Amino acid sequence: MTTENTGLICWRKCSAVPAVGGGEGGPGNDYHIIPLVPSFTCLYSKTRGKALFLIFILGIGGSFQSGYHSTELSSPSPYIQRFINSSWYHRYAEPPPPQTITIIWSLIVSMYAVGGFFGAFSVKLITGTLGRKKAMICTSFIAIVAAGIVLASKAAKSYEMIIVARILYGYSSGLGEGSHGMYLAEISPTKIRGTVTLTSAIFLSLGRLFGQFVGLSEILGREELWNFVLCAPASFSVVQVIVLPFLPEAPRYLFIEKGSDKACEKALQSLWGQGDYRQEMDEMLTEQAAMEAAPRKSTLQLLRDRSVRWQLLTMSIIYYCNQLSGISAINTFSFDIFLKAGIPTDKIRYVTLGLGVSQIITSICCGLLIERIGRRPLFWGGYGLMSASLVLVTVTLNLKDSSYWVPYISAGLICVFVIFFCGGPGGASNTLQSEIFIQSDRPTAYAVLGMQRWLLFAVLGLVFPFLIDALDSYCFVLFACVSLLACLFTFFLLPETKGKTMMEISKEFKAITIYGKSFVEEKRVETKL
């Protein structure tokens, strides 16, 4: 049987299929036609096992939680600030200074990222000790405890309990994002690795949308229910705790780290159905040999290792640019941004809901494209269009008083910016991170990059409320410059990783040179000296 791919149509030659059509030079006699969308067709063909169900369960307990908690404060923010005010008055019999409310509110926002920092720090330890599956169950337990604390905070009149719950939510998200990404990378065959790992971005967008939906006044977005808004996703954590123990562990973890080829083969067949997985296991065997030659590294050893320096540098720059492009600020402070843009208060929640819908649609479209056009164009193209969108946002924000419809143009441009982010860097970042590190380096790399990402998110959460007060609309000019720099970096220096094994990708990064020099060459020179 042979297959010829001609775009979205696949002509498959198969003698067992009756003739369809006819005529010389066309698909006739022993050809039949099947539609082909490269990655999703392959994924659909492998749904005989539990893989799709596992992807769903991992999603609702992994990046979905992180997406929800990144937007959950948008709608109830005025209610929580009034709660801070009333709690302070209840204790001290006087209203707090406005600056005090801003500081406490900034702590509630930023402590989530502080928890995420420590959660990312523990990724290597917990995933290595407990395995990928038990690490995910652990994150869900922590999220359930945090939900209980925030639920009780209103009755206790304690804003400190909200801060503690946000730290625990952050820890759960930091650990969950790293564990979720590793789990997906280690269950997916090479041909559909991009599509499988990109589901984390889809669930991240679903979480954000769910947070915006729950925040509507018709649902839970009322002053008396704001604490329920903050603990709503815990129900999904409960589902994961109940269901995940009955699903397979990651095959790569079982084969490469536990050394059990039988357990690995059993997990592959349970996930993807009965079949021959010799190619996947041969790839794991090659990676295991590389791991034996270069054992698992500590954080300092990884940072000193020149052979992975380009991978670490590339992902660090991409994650820094993602955070500083303005997407985190828009997701967290969307209510304040749209209020500054001139959108009526009663319309803002519906605008943010449209923002969430656009994120999901774009993430799914990114899944359709990532195995077709590759990773590089999604990065440099997305960053370039994001930069142009932010420049236009700055212009329209300065013209918001010129006409009643200008604020809606600003809101539309912010939606366009989010679409370009989710369809480009936002969708492809997790996929790229899961591909560029071999098994021995992956847990440590996830921990290092996760800590960097969460630390920057914490700083941005503390600084942005003051930044938007000081610079007003011109803060988006800073974000536009960062996006432009990211576009240039990914265009000139990022290698393509589509359809390559992790060992091949590692060689691609080792081949990167600047002015004729590479990190690996420098290491050889130092060794000779």
Disulfide bonds with the S-S distance in Angstrom:
none
